[in-house]
Amino acid sequence: MTDFLKEYADYCKAHGRPDRLELMLCDINAVLRGKWLPGDDEQKLTDGAVRLPHSTYVPNILGAEVSETGLGIVVGDPDGRIVPIAGSLKPVPWAKGNMAQVQVEMLDPDTGKISELSSRKLLSNMVDRFHDKGWHPVLASELEFYLIQPRQSEDEAPTPPDRSPDAQNYDLEVLERTQDVLDDILEISAIQGIATDTLIAEYGPGQFEVNFHHTDDVMKAADTALLFKRLVRGVARNHGLEATFMAKPYSNFPGNGMHLHASVIDKDGKNIFDDGSGQASEMLRAAVGGALDTMRDLQAIFAPHLNSYRRYRPMSFAPSAPDWGYDNRAAGVRLPEVSGPGARLEHRIAGADVNPYLVITAILGGILHGLETKPDLPLPLDDPNAETAPRLTADWIRAVDRFSQSDIAADIFGERYRDIYAAVRLDEIDQLTNEISQIEYRAYLGRL
């Protein structure tokens, strides 16, 4: 904890003592929860005097505890002690006043160690499995989001910003018209140490995509995806807009995806997916096979919410089957390069509404499964003899049920977390599907 006090003192020298310190804990839905701490009370954090209910890690999307997880009030809802994550102390330039943010974890009240309910800890466990084999994953993500007009209520449908064309794909004039908000996003990303690469206008009206630099710091790649979402929403508000990473905010425009580029290097820094042949190596093909072999079982991670499944409908501009191809964006797994240091796969199934720690854990778990078991690989989409792979399910309940019974999910996440995750999703299903929708009233009430 003395390291954090030094980090905090250095921060205050550089940025001034903050009015408040925002403690941010990532829950199972990638919603940031926590507390505000006065900026002169950092000792309270290092002394272990700041606590949250341990169940804060695993609420439903509405923020309520789920008794079926075996956590919360059913066991007395004990507290966990909050600890700061080293290196995560950053300024918050879009906030009013002088505010700083720091990511935190909770210690398990029984073990005193970082809780196994932490999605960040699950990713750390998976990275350790690679390190045990002398391998180091290298990752880069891509995130899509929409800017929309501010809404008067939470149940109001989104509206694109003024002068947004229906198809703005790579439109430079769209970037120019939105320059003020995009410049702020990129500038604050630099201030917070978020390594953005390219920024483009995507297909939908008000839709944009950002690419992040490749890194062998897997945790930083996941942190980047999480914190960028928060940053974009904060900057958008300052410009009189909203931003959303919802998977499918419009029924007739493309959804928001999170694509992950992944390769693996050995202890000497050599890409194990490159065998020097100029072709897709046996190791790369095994990794692709593992990603495909586990995709159905792990779909509930890649598509966690009710709205997520709208991306998988036909002609929805998103890959929706466990298939693969070379430079083919219709494939669930794409191989942009197959030789040299850039040999990698791109996993294209997940929506932008996901928990990035869980998605990266799932993808790396699939890759590791493939490298260890070398499952059969179907022909690529590019091959005229390739058979069409059955689509992933568009049924949320079916995906969660499959995940809840999956041995590979238990291997990747642990049986307890698999069961907790399924319980949270089943509770969300119960909460959302029991509400009668406006379209049901419109279609049936006056006719039947």
Buried (B, 14 or more C-beta within 10 A) or exposed (E): EEEBBEBBEEBBEEBEBBBBBBBBBBBBBBEBBBBEBEBEEBEBBBEEEBBBBBBBBBBBBEEEBBBBBBBBEEEEEBBBBBBBBEBBBBBBBBBEEBBBBBBBBBBBBEEEEBBBBBBBBBBBBBBEBBEEBEBBBBBBBBBBBBBBBEEEEEEEEBBBBEEBBEEBEEBEEBBEBBEEBBEBBBEBBEBBEBBBEEBBBBBBBBBBBBBBEBBBBBBBBBBBBBBBBBBBBBBBEBBEBBBBBBBBBBEEBBBBBBBBBBBBBEEEEEBBBBBEEEEBBEBBBBBBBBBBBBBBBBBBBBBBBBBBBBBBBEEBBBBBBBBBBBEBEBBBBBBBBBBEBBBBBBBBBBBBBBBBBBBBBBBBBBBBBBBEEBBEBBEBBEEEEBEEBEBBBBEBBBBBBBBBEBEBBBBBBBEEBBBBBBBBBBBBBEBBEEEEEEEEEEEEEEEE
